[in-house]
Amino acid sequence: MPLTVEATYENGTLKLSQPLPLKEHEKVQVTAHIGPTWAERTAGMMGWTGSTDLADDFAMSPELDYPIPEEEP
């Protein structure tokens, strides 16, 4: 019987969003489906024709942060 439960990976452990109807010490198999990145989820909203990798680079680059951080004197 397959079950689908959302989980968050944190400090080497999967934290489930809800309890599972399992018996103590019951063996299970786990398959993780990683969700799309922010760039993949929002692709096409602004007519971007580049790759998702390049969009990720633009989205995550600290050099492209706005507003531009002030430099220390």
N, C-alpha and C positions, 0 to 999 in steps of 0.2 A: 504494500500500500504506500504509494508515494505521498510525501508531505512537502509542502513548500512553506518555508518560514524565512522571513528577513532576518539577517544577522549583520553585525558589525565586527570587523576584525580589529582587535585592540590588544596590544602587548602580547602577540603570539597566540591569542585565544579568540575564538568566535563567540561573541555575545549575542544570544538569541533574543529576538524581540518578544517572544512569548514561550511558555513552557511547552514541551512536547509530550504527547500521550504515550510514553514509553515506560517499560518496566525497568527497574534498577539493573544495571549491568547488561542491558540488551544491546547487542551489536547492531550497528547501522553502517551504511555507506554514505559518504558525503560527496556531493558534486557542487562546486562553487561556480556560479555564473556571475562574472563581474559586470557591473552596469557600465553604460557608456560614460565617457568623460564629459565634463561641462562643455567643451568645444564640440563634441559629437552631438550632444543633446540640443545645442543651439545652432548647429550648422544650418546654413541657408537663410537665416533670419535677415542677414544683411547682404545677401547676394555673393557671399564668399565663394570663390572658385578654386582656392588653393587647397592643399591637403589638410587633413585633420591634425597631422603632426605639426605643421607650420602654424596652424591656428592655436594649438596648445602652447607652442613656443611664444607666440604673441600674447596669449592670455596669461601665462605664468611668469614671464620675464620681469624681474624686478627693475630692469633698466627702463621698462615701459610703464611703470607705475604712474598714476595720475592722482592727485597733483604731484608734481616732481618734488621729492623731499629737499628741504633746504640743506645746503652744505654747511658743515661746521666751520667756524672762523679759524 
